[in-house]
Amino acid sequence: MTNDLLVEARGLVKRYPPRERRGSPFVAVDGIDFALRRGEAFGFLGPNGAGKSSTMRMIACVSPPTGGTLRVLGMDPATDGRRIRARLGVVPQDDALDRELSVRENLLIYGRYFGLSKAVIAERSARLLEFARLEERGAERVEALSGGMRRRLTIARSLINEPEILLLDEPTTGLDPQARHVLWDRLFRLKQQGVSLVLTTHYMDEAEQLCDRLVVLDKGKIVAEGSPAELIARHSTREVLELRFPVGEQATAVAKLRAAHHMDRTEELPDRLLWYTAEGDAALAAVHELGLRPATALVRRASLEDVFLALTGRTLVD
């Protein structure tokens, strides 16, 4: 492993025991390969149950692999877990903050887990609270903070040991759009400061905003890998026309469209038709020329969710 390769997995497997005595083991991660390079943001994109969190727990050295090989910071999690964890920052799905304590007290307690002195923790806490835009909230109890503030505090707390790798499991789940964008800004700044990021998400826009590279997971397997732009160019068209028709009219409208036009690729979802095309406005004009009047029509650029739909036949939120 070179100095620029921080995490490397080959044939990584995670199985869980069967729930019933005669049942089969559940394979959460099924022989995946990936690597994290220094200074990049790497993502695992996929729906719930795809294997994202299981993979993160193995990287974090809190869940041992059941197959394949995994190296983190040049070490083996099976024998060097304590040394690896000292150089990681972890942002779990649940904040796990002590809401009865103040913002600064939460940072103090977490810093003591790493054996840091109170003086070092105080100095780092001042910088981290400024970074998290919480410098005026240090004395407040955590229970008084909004969800977005608690999420920023969790990230600040994870940085108290100045980690080389920051692991973020679904970092913006449950946040409103404004809070998500603030959090994205904080994470982008971290990457600019040289912190390597590994994140899981089922939000396509989040992956596009934050990730230099990502893998798309489905049922424990990697179905695609690359930068967001590469994946969209490889598996989708430039634009997508979304059409919603009144109840009961979609099947007739789709049949009429297909009889009149060569449609390179379409996807019929329960509530809408997706027409993948190089020119969305031209496709919409063709719809109107046939006398079809959709209830709504939207021309948009292709996204990572379209990539996932092309690869698996279902959306990220299925």
C-alpha positions as CSV (number, residue, x, y, z in Angstrom):
1,M,0.0,0.0,0.0
2,T,1.4,3.4,-1.0
3,N,1.3,6.5,1.1
4,D,-1.5,7.9,-1.2
5,L,-3.7,4.8,-0.8
6,L,-5.4,5.1,2.6
7,V,-8.0,2.3,2.3
8,E,-7.9,-0.8,0.1
9,A,-10.4,-3.6,-0.1
10,R,-10.2,-6.8,-2.2
11,G,-13.0,-9.3,-2.3
12,L,-14.5,-7.8,0.9
13,V,-17.3,-9.8,2.4
14,K,-19.6,-9.3,5.4
15,R,-22.0,-12.1,6.4
16,Y,-24.3,-12.1,9.4
17,P,-25.6,-15.2,11.1
18,P,-29.1,-16.5,10.1
19,R,-31.9,-15.3,12.3
20,E,-33.4,-18.8,12.4
21,R,-31.5,-22.0,13.3
22,R,-31.9,-23.5,9.8
23,G,-31.7,-20.3,7.9
24,S,-28.9,-19.1,5.6
25,P,-26.4,-16.4,6.6
26,F,-27.3,-12.9,5.3
27,V,-24.6,-11.5,3.0
28,A,-24.6,-7.8,3.4
29,V,-21.4,-7.2,1.5
30,D,-20.6,-9.6,-1.3
31,G,-17.0,-9.5,-2.5
32,I,-16.4,-5.9,-3.3
33,D,-13.1,-4.1,-4.3
34,F,-12.5,-0.4,-3.7
35,A,-9.7,2.0,-2.7
36,L,-9.5,5.5,-1.1
37,R,-6.7,7.8,-2.1
38,R,-5.4,10.6,0.1
39,G,-7.2,13.9,-0.2
40,E,-10.3,12.6,-2.0
41,A,-14.0,12.2,-1.2
42,F,-15.1,8.7,-1.9
43,G,-18.8,7.6,-1.7
44,F,-20.9,4.6,-1.4
45,L,-24.2,5.3,-3.1
46,G,-27.2,3.0,-2.8
47,P,-30.6,2.3,-1.2
48,N,-31.2,1.2,2.3
49,G,-29.9,-2.4,2.7
50,A,-27.4,-2.2,-0.1
51,G,-24.4,-2.8,2.2
52,K,-23.2,0.7,2.7
53,S,-23.2,0.9,6.5
54,S,-21.8,-2.6,6.9
55,T,-18.8,-1.6,4.7
56,M,-18.3,1.6,6.8
57,R,-18.3,-0.4,10.0
58,M,-15.6,-2.6,8.7
59,I,-13.5,0.4,7.7
60,A,-14.1,1.9,11.1
61,C,-12.7,-1.4,12.7
62,V,-15.9,-2.0,14.7
63,S,-17.1,-5.0,12.6
64,P,-14.7,-7.6,11.4
65,P,-14.8,-8.8,7.7
66,T,-15.8,-12.3,7.1
67,G,-14.0,-12.6,3.9
68,G,-11.5,-10.9,1.6
69,T,-8.8,-8.4,2.6
70,L,-9.0,-4.9,4.0
71,R,-6.1,-2.5,4.8
72,V,-6.7,0.8,6.5
73,L,-3.8,3.3,6.7
74,G,-1.5,0.5,5.8
75,M,-2.7,-1.7,8.7
76,D,-4.9,-4.7,9.2
77,P,-8.1,-3.9,11.2
78,A,-8.0,-7.4,12.7
79,T,-4.8,-6.8,14.5
80,D,-4.3,-3.0,14.5
81,G,-7.9,-1.8,15.2
82,R,-7.0,0.4,18.1
83,R,-4.2,2.2,16.2
84,I,-6.4,2.7,13.2
85,R,-9.3,4.1,15.2
86,A,-7.0,6.7,16.8
87,R,-6.5,8.1,13.3
88,L,-10.1,8.0,12.2
89,G,-13.0,10.4,12.6
90,V,-16.5,8.8,12.6
91,V,-19.8,10.5,12.1
92,P,-22.6,7.9,12.6
93,Q,-26.1,8.0,11.3
94,D,-27.3,8.9,14.9
95,D,-25.6,11.8,16.6
96,A,-25.1,10.0,19.9
97,L,-24.4,13.3,21.6
98,D,-25.0,13.7,25.3
99,R,-27.9,16.2,25.2
100,E,-27.8,16.9,28.9
101,L,-24.3,18.4,28.5
102,S,-23.2,21.6,26.9
103,V,-21.7,21.8,23.4
104,R,-18.1,22.3,24.8
105,E,-18.6,19.5,27.4
106,N,-19.4,17.1,24.6
107,L,-16.1,18.0,22.8
108,L,-14.2,17.7,26.1
109,I,-15.5,14.2,26.9
110,Y,-14.8,13.0,23.4
111,G,-11.3,14.5,23.4
112,R,-10.5,12.7,26.6
113,Y,-11.3,9.3,24.9
114,F,-8.2,10.0,22.8
115,G,-6.1,10.9,25.8
116,L,-5.9,14.6,24.9
117,S,-5.1,17.1,27.6
118,K,-7.7,19.7,28.6
119,A,-5.5,22.4,27.2
120,V,-5.2,20.8,23.8
121,I,-9.0,20.1,23.7
122,A,-9.8,23.7,24.6
123,E,-7.6,25.0,21.8
124,R,-9.0,22.6,19.3
125,S,-12.6,23.1,20.5
126,A,-12.3,26.8,19.8
127,R,-11.3,26.2,16.2
128,L,-13.8,23.4,15.6
129,L,-16.7,25.4,17.0
130,E,-15.8,28.3,14.6
131,F,-15.6,25.8,11.8
132,A,-19.0,24.4,12.7
133,R,-20.5,27.9,13.1
134,L,-21.3,27.1,16.7
135,E,-18.9,29.5,18.4
136,E,-21.8,31.4,20.1
137,R,-23.4,28.2,21.3
138,G,-20.5,26.6,23.3
139,A,-22.2,27.0,26.7
140,E,-25.7,25.8,25.6
141,R,-27.0,22.3,26.2
142,V,-27.1,20.1,23.2
143,E,-30.9,19.5,23.6
144,A,-31.4,23.2,22.7
145,L,-29.8,22.9,19.3
146,S,-31.6,22.4,16.0
147,G,-31.0,19.1,14.0
148,G,-28.6,20.9,11.6
149,M,-26.6,22.3,14.5
150,R,-26.3,18.9,16.2
151,R,-25.1,17.4,13.0
152,R,-22.4,20.1,12.7
153,L,-21.4,19.5,16.3
154,T,-21.1,15.7,15.6
155,I,-18.7,16.5,12.7
156,A,-16.8,18.9,14.9
157,R,-16.5,16.3,17.6
158,S,-15.3,13.7,15.1
159,L,-12.4,16.0,14.2
160,I,-11.1,16.5,17.8
161,N,-8.3,14.0,17.2
162,E,-7.3,15.5,13.9
163,P,-8.1,12.4,11.9
164,E,-6.6,11.5,8.5
165,I,-9.9,9.9,7.3
166,L,-13.4,11.1,8.2
167,L,-16.2,8.4,7.9
168,L,-19.7,9.8,7.4
169,D,-22.7,7.5,7.4
170,E,-25.7,9.2,5.8
171,P,-24.5,12.6,7.0
172,T,-27.6,14.7,6.1
173,T,-30.5,12.3,6.6
174,G,-33.4,14.1,8.3
175,L,-32.1,17.6,7.6
176,D,-33.9,20.3,5.8
177,P,-32.5,21.6,2.4
178,Q,-30.9,24.7,4.0
179,A,-29.1,22.6,6.7
180,R,-27.9,20.1,4.1
181,H,-26.3,22.8,2.1
182,V,-24.6,24.3,5.1
183,L,-23.2,20.8,6.0
184,W,-22.0,20.3,2.4
185,D,-20.1,23.5,2.7
186,R,-18.4,22.4,5.9
187,L,-17.4,19.0,4.3
188,F,-16.1,20.7,1.2
189,R,-13.9,22.9,3.4
190,L,-12.6,19.9,5.2
191,K,-11.6,18.2,1.9
192,Q,-9.8,21.4,0.9
193,Q,-7.8,21.2,4.2
194,G,-6.6,17.7,3.2
195,V,-9.0,15.5,5.2
196,S,-10.0,12.4,3.2
197,L,-13.7,11.7,3.3
198,V,-15.6,8.4,3.0
199,L,-19.4,8.8,3.0
200,T,-22.5,6.7,2.4
201,T,-25.7,8.3,1.1
202,H,-28.8,7.5,-0.8
203,Y,-29.2,11.1,-1.9
204,M,-28.0,11.4,-5.5
205,D,-27.5,15.2,-5.3
206,E,-25.3,14.8,-2.2
207,A,-23.1,12.2,-4.0
208,E,-22.8,14.5,-7.0
209,Q,-21.9,17.5,-4.8
210,L,-19.4,15.9,-2.5
211,C,-17.8,12.8,-4.2
212,D,-14.7,12.8,-6.4
213,R,-15.3,9.1,-7.0
214,L,-18.0,6.7,-5.9
215,V,-19.3,3.1,-6.2
216,V,-23.0,2.3,-6.7
217,L,-24.0,-0.6,-4.4
218,D,-27.0,-2.9,-4.9
219,K,-27.6,-6.0,-2.8
220,G,-24.1,-6.0,-1.5
221,K,-22.4,-5.8,-4.9
222,I,-20.7,-3.0,-6.8
223,V,-22.7,-2.4,-10.0
224,A,-20.7,0.7,-11.2
225,E,-17.7,2.8,-10.2
226,G,-16.3,6.2,-11.3
227,S,-16.8,9.9,-10.9
228,P,-20.4,11.2,-10.9
229,A,-19.9,12.8,-14.4
230,E,-18.3,9.6,-15.7
231,L,-21.2,7.4,-14.4
232,I,-23.9,9.7,-15.9
233,A,-22.1,9.8,-19.3
234,R,-21.6,6.1,-19.3
235,H,-25.1,5.0,-18.2
236,S,-27.5,7.7,-19.2
237,T,-28.4,10.4,-21.8
238,R,-27.7,14.1,-21.4
239,E,-31.3,15.0,-20.5
240,V,-34.4,13.4,-19.2
241,L,-38.0,14.3,-20.0
242,E,-40.3,13.5,-17.0
243,L,-44.0,13.1,-18.0
244,R,-46.9,12.6,-15.6
245,F,-50.3,11.8,-17.1
246,P,-53.8,11.9,-15.6
247,V,-54.8,8.7,-13.7
248,G,-55.5,5.9,-16.2
249,E,-54.0,7.6,-19.2
250,Q,-50.3,6.7,-19.0
251,A,-50.5,3.4,-20.8
252,T,-52.4,4.8,-23.8
253,A,-50.0,7.8,-24.0
254,V,-46.9,5.6,-23.8
255,A,-48.2,3.3,-26.6
256,K,-49.0,6.3,-28.8
257,L,-45.5,7.8,-28.3
258,R,-43.8,4.5,-29.0
259,A,-45.8,4.0,-32.2
260,A,-44.9,7.5,-33.5
261,H,-41.2,7.9,-32.3
262,H,-38.1,5.8,-31.9
263,M,-37.4,6.3,-28.2
264,D,-33.9,5.2,-27.3
265,R,-34.7,4.5,-23.7
266,T,-37.7,4.9,-21.5
267,E,-38.6,3.9,-17.9
268,E,-42.2,3.5,-16.8
269,L,-42.6,4.2,-13.1
270,P,-45.9,4.0,-11.2
271,D,-46.4,7.8,-11.2
272,R,-44.5,9.0,-14.4
273,L,-42.7,8.2,-17.6
274,L,-39.0,9.0,-18.1
275,W,-37.8,9.6,-21.6
276,Y,-34.0,9.6,-21.9
277,T,-32.9,11.8,-24.7
278,A,-30.2,14.2,-25.9
279,E,-32.7,17.0,-26.4
280,G,-35.5,17.2,-23.8
281,D,-37.2,20.2,-25.3
282,A,-37.4,18.5,-28.7
283,A,-38.9,15.4,-27.1
284,L,-41.5,17.5,-25.3
285,A,-42.5,19.2,-28.5
286,A,-42.9,15.8,-30.1
287,V,-45.3,14.8,-27.2
288,H,-47.4,17.9,-27.9
289,E,-47.5,17.3,-31.6
290,L,-49.2,14.0,-31.0
291,G,-52.0,15.8,-29.1
292,L,-50.9,14.4,-25.8
293,R,-51.4,16.7,-22.8
294,P,-49.4,15.4,-19.7
295,A,-50.5,16.7,-16.3
296,T,-46.9,17.8,-15.7
297,A,-43.7,17.8,-17.9
298,L,-40.2,18.5,-16.8
299,V,-36.9,18.6,-18.7
300,R,-33.9,18.0,-16.5
301,R,-30.3,16.9,-16.8
302,A,-29.6,13.3,-16.1
303,S,-28.6,12.4,-12.5
304,L,-27.1,9.5,-10.5
305,E,-30.6,8.3,-9.7
306,D,-31.0,7.7,-13.5
307,V,-27.8,5.7,-13.4
308,F,-29.1,3.5,-10.6
309,L,-32.4,3.0,-12.4
310,A,-30.6,2.0,-15.6
311,L,-28.4,-0.5,-13.7
312,T,-31.0,-2.0,-11.3
313,G,-34.4,-1.2,-12.7
314,R,-35.4,0.6,-9.5
315,T,-35.0,4.0,-7.9
316,L,-32.7,4.7,-4.9
317,V,-35.6,5.1,-2.6
318,D,-37.3,1.8,-3.4
